[in-house]
Amino acid sequence: MPIDMTLPVYLSQEDFVYSPPPSCPPAVGSSFCIESLDIRSNDRSRKTKKQVTFADHKGLSLTRVKVFSEFSDPIDVPLSVQLSSAPSTQQDKLELDFSQPSSDYLLFRQRLDGGLVCLEHCVLKERAFTGTVKVKNVSFEKSVKLRVTFDSWRSHLDVDCRYVKESYPSSYSDTFSFEVSLPAELQLHERVEFAVRYEVDGREYWDSNHGDNYRIVWASLRRRQDRRSDSRDFGIHFDRYGSPTCSHGIFPDWPSYAGYENIGPYY
């Protein structure tokens, strides 16, 4: 029959001292060692400094020079772009080089009384200029013409003026109208000049704008003339008849008939 026995066991003091296990040597099948190597390798990659290399370090050039020549490198300019060294003459236009005579009614009436004929109003159209002329009604039979030149009086032509039947006729004066076509090609150094001729009772009377003629000039030429005249005077115009033009030049803020320079005939 089985018998329970107890035997005492005696251990030495060295058996009770704890000693840590030896470090695990790297083994192929050990997952712990593989993870440790990956961590160390990642740490080394993060600590690696980045380097910048320039082209000259590799023997290359840092710049590239391109030399353009008008013979070897032509530039293709689109047809919609036009290059020109001179300013375009198409922007220039014709302008009246005189103020409207009827804008100052007092002076206009005095000129009509003294000379029997006076240009009243003139307007520039696209290819023509039109206007009206007032003549003193001296006799029933009368003729009014414009003498015009386009080449500084090397040649001229006479244009007949037509009688205008007014709504409120006056026995003092008659009105005539005109229309003159401008040449297709007028040179920039040329200007249009004209004067009015009135024939009545076998005599001739002229309105030539006090001997200067009525002129139609290019805008660029007129601006140059205005700059020269501004350098010589103060731009104040005096007239001997005491018309509102005098006060308008000195005190432009005062009411004056001269402010109506750009309106049509007074009638």
Summary of the structure (lengths in Angstrom):
residues: 267
radius of gyration: 52.2
end to end distance: 162.0
largest distance: 184.4
contacts: 523
relative contact order: 0.13
helix: 24%
strand: 24%
